[in-house]
Amino acid sequence: MVRGEVKETDWSEETRTTVLRRAQHRCEVGLEGCTRFRDLQVHHRKRRAHGDHSPENAIVTCYWCHQLSPDAIHSGKIMEHPVFKKPVFVAEFNGWLVRNYQEPVEIAWLRRGVMYEPSS
């Protein structure tokens, strides 16, 4: 993949363009080791099987932050929730994954170290 090239998915060209502009063509997750501009992917926060292909349900992520990092979106890493003291997936706690009954537009997510409200 070339710098800034996005892996082909089921996103519409309009949504992909909107999300990439919002992200300034760089990874929005930003974990340690992030490749920032390389191997970009548009990730569904809520499973794509539920048909939500809106910009609010999308995060631009590099392959490292999406799949490879120990804290990656799909790493399955679990932490203790700081308030409820129950196990929770790191990706869910950070808002990178949204449960099927939740609406992405209502769930804030950690964007390069800062909480981001999708409607803002």
Contacts in CASP RR format, 6 or more apart in sequence:
PFRMAT RR
TARGET T0000
AUTHOR 0000-0000-0000
METHOD contacts of the structure
MODEL  1
MVRGEVKETDWSEETRTTVLRRAQHRCEVGLEGCTRFRDLQVHHRKRRAH
GDHSPENAIVTCYWCHQLSPDAIHSGKIMEHPVFKKPVFVAEFNGWLVRN
YQEPVEIAWLRRGVMYEPSS
1 7 0 8 1.000
1 38 0 8 1.000
1 39 0 8 1.000
1 40 0 8 1.000
3 37 0 8 1.000
3 38 0 8 1.000
4 25 0 8 1.000
4 37 0 8 1.000
4 38 0 8 1.000
4 40 0 8 1.000
5 39 0 8 1.000
5 40 0 8 1.000
6 16 0 8 1.000
6 20 0 8 1.000
6 40 0 8 1.000
6 41 0 8 1.000
6 42 0 8 1.000
6 60 0 8 1.000
7 39 0 8 1.000
7 40 0 8 1.000
7 41 0 8 1.000
7 42 0 8 1.000
9 16 0 8 1.000
9 41 0 8 1.000
9 42 0 8 1.000
10 48 0 8 1.000
10 53 0 8 1.000
11 19 0 8 1.000
11 42 0 8 1.000
11 53 0 8 1.000
11 58 0 8 1.000
12 53 0 8 1.000
15 42 0 8 1.000
15 53 0 8 1.000
15 54 0 8 1.000
15 55 0 8 1.000
15 58 0 8 1.000
16 42 0 8 1.000
18 55 0 8 1.000
19 42 0 8 1.000
19 55 0 8 1.000
19 58 0 8 1.000
19 59 0 8 1.000
19 60 0 8 1.000
20 40 0 8 1.000
20 42 0 8 1.000
20 60 0 8 1.000
22 55 0 8 1.000
22 60 0 8 1.000
23 59 0 8 1.000
23 60 0 8 1.000
25 37 0 8 1.000
25 40 0 8 1.000
25 60 0 8 1.000
26 36 0 8 1.000
26 37 0 8 1.000
26 40 0 8 1.000
26 60 0 8 1.000
27 34 0 8 1.000
27 35 0 8 1.000
27 36 0 8 1.000
27 37 0 8 1.000
27 40 0 8 1.000
27 60 0 8 1.000
27 61 0 8 1.000
27 62 0 8 1.000
27 64 0 8 1.000
27 65 0 8 1.000
27 112 0 8 1.000
28 59 0 8 1.000
28 60 0 8 1.000
28 61 0 8 1.000
28 111 0 8 1.000
28 112 0 8 1.000
28 116 0 8 1.000
29 59 0 8 1.000
29 61 0 8 1.000
29 62 0 8 1.000
29 65 0 8 1.000
29 66 0 8 1.000
29 73 0 8 1.000
29 96 0 8 1.000
29 110 0 8 1.000
29 111 0 8 1.000
29 112 0 8 1.000
30 36 0 8 1.000
30 62 0 8 1.000
30 65 0 8 1.000
30 112 0 8 1.000
30 113 0 8 1.000
31 64 0 8 1.000
31 65 0 8 1.000
31 69 0 8 1.000
31 71 0 8 1.000
31 72 0 8 1.000
32 69 0 8 1.000
32 71 0 8 1.000
33 64 0 8 1.000
33 69 0 8 1.000
34 62 0 8 1.000
34 64 0 8 1.000
34 65 0 8 1.000
34 69 0 8 1.000
35 62 0 8 1.000
35 63 0 8 1.000
35 64 0 8 1.000
36 62 0 8 1.000
37 62 0 8 1.000
38 62 0 8 1.000
38 63 0 8 1.000
39 62 0 8 1.000
39 63 0 8 1.000
39 64 0 8 1.000
40 60 0 8 1.000
40 61 0 8 1.000
40 62 0 8 1.000
41 60 0 8 1.000
41 61 0 8 1.000
41 62 0 8 1.000
41 63 0 8 1.000
41 66 0 8 1.000
42 58 0 8 1.000
42 59 0 8 1.000
42 60 0 8 1.000
42 61 0 8 1.000
43 58 0 8 1.000
43 59 0 8 1.000
43 60 0 8 1.000
43 61 0 8 1.000
43 66 0 8 1.000
43 73 0 8 1.000
43 96 0 8 1.000
44 52 0 8 1.000
44 53 0 8 1.000
44 57 0 8 1.000
44 58 0 8 1.000
45 57 0 8 1.000
45 58 0 8 1.000
45 59 0 8 1.000
45 95 0 8 1.000
45 96 0 8 1.000
45 97 0 8 1.000
45 98 0 8 1.000
45 104 0 8 1.000
45 107 0 8 1.000
45 109 0 8 1.000
46 52 0 8 1.000
46 57 0 8 1.000
46 97 0 8 1.000
46 98 0 8 1.000
46 99 0 8 1.000
46 100 0 8 1.000
46 102 0 8 1.000
46 103 0 8 1.000
46 104 0 8 1.000
47 100 0 8 1.000
50 100 0 8 1.000
52 104 0 8 1.000
54 104 0 8 1.000
54 105 0 8 1.000
56 104 0 8 1.000
56 105 0 8 1.000
56 118 0 8 1.000
56 119 0 8 1.000
57 98 0 8 1.000
57 104 0 8 1.000
59 73 0 8 1.000
59 96 0 8 1.000
59 109 0 8 1.000
59 111 0 8 1.000
61 73 0 8 1.000
61 96 0 8 1.000
64 72 0 8 1.000
65 72 0 8 1.000
65 73 0 8 1.000
66 72 0 8 1.000
66 73 0 8 1.000
66 74 0 8 1.000
67 73 0 8 1.000
67 74 0 8 1.000
69 75 0 8 1.000
70 77 0 8 1.000
71 77 0 8 1.000
71 90 0 8 1.000
72 91 0 8 1.000
73 91 0 8 1.000
73 96 0 8 1.000
73 97 0 8 1.000
74 91 0 8 1.000
75 90 0 8 1.000
75 91 0 8 1.000
76 89 0 8 1.000
76 90 0 8 1.000
76 91 0 8 1.000
77 89 0 8 1.000
77 90 0 8 1.000
77 91 0 8 1.000
78 87 0 8 1.000
78 88 0 8 1.000
78 89 0 8 1.000
78 90 0 8 1.000
79 87 0 8 1.000
79 88 0 8 1.000
79 89 0 8 1.000
79 90 0 8 1.000
79 93 0 8 1.000
80 86 0 8 1.000
80 87 0 8 1.000
80 88 0 8 1.000
81 87 0 8 1.000
81 88 0 8 1.000
81 93 0 8 1.000
89 97 0 8 1.000
91 97 0 8 1.000
92 98 0 8 1.000
92 99 0 8 1.000
94 109 0 8 1.000
94 110 0 8 1.000
95 107 0 8 1.000
95 108 0 8 1.000
95 109 0 8 1.000
95 110 0 8 1.000
96 109 0 8 1.000
96 110 0 8 1.000
98 104 0 8 1.000
98 107 0 8 1.000
104 118 0 8 1.000
105 118 0 8 1.000
105 119 0 8 1.000
106 118 0 8 1.000
107 118 0 8 1.000
108 115 0 8 1.000
108 116 0 8 1.000
108 117 0 8 1.000
108 118 0 8 1.000
109 115 0 8 1.000
109 116 0 8 1.000
109 118 0 8 1.000
110 116 0 8 1.000
END
